[in-house]
Amino acid sequence: MKWLLIIALIVLIFGATRLPSLGRSLGQALRAFREELKKNR
């Protein structure tokens, strides 16, 4: 139930049109972060 409320708030704040690009950029940032962590091991 909490997750639905959080997702609804995110949609209201950012708008449904900007969510795909926001998700894409977040995914790219996480991927780059993981790659850097692997390099530093």
C-alpha positions in Angstrom: 0.0 0.0 0.0 2.8 2.4 0.9 4.5 1.8 -2.5 1.4 2.7 -4.4 1.2 6.0 -2.5 4.9 6.7 -3.2 4.6 6.0 -6.9 1.5 8.2 -7.1 3.4 11.0 -5.5 6.3 10.6 -7.9 3.9 10.7 -10.9 2.2 13.8 -9.5 5.6 15.6 -8.9 7.4 14.8 -12.1 4.4 14.2 -14.4 3.8 11.1 -16.5 5.5 12.4 -19.6 8.9 12.9 -17.8 8.9 9.5 -16.0 10.4 7.4 -18.8 13.4 9.7 -19.3 13.8 10.0 -15.5 13.8 6.2 -15.2 16.3 5.8 -18.0 18.7 8.3 -16.6 18.4 6.7 -13.1 19.2 3.3 -14.7 22.2 4.6 -16.5 23.5 6.2 -13.3 23.1 3.0 -11.4 24.8 1.0 -14.1 27.8 3.3 -14.2 28.0 3.2 -10.4 28.1 -0.6 -10.4 30.8 -0.7 -13.1 33.0 1.7 -11.1 32.5 -0.5 -8.0 33.7 -3.5 -10.0 36.7 -1.7 -11.3 37.8 -0.6 -7.8 37.8 -4.1 -6.4 
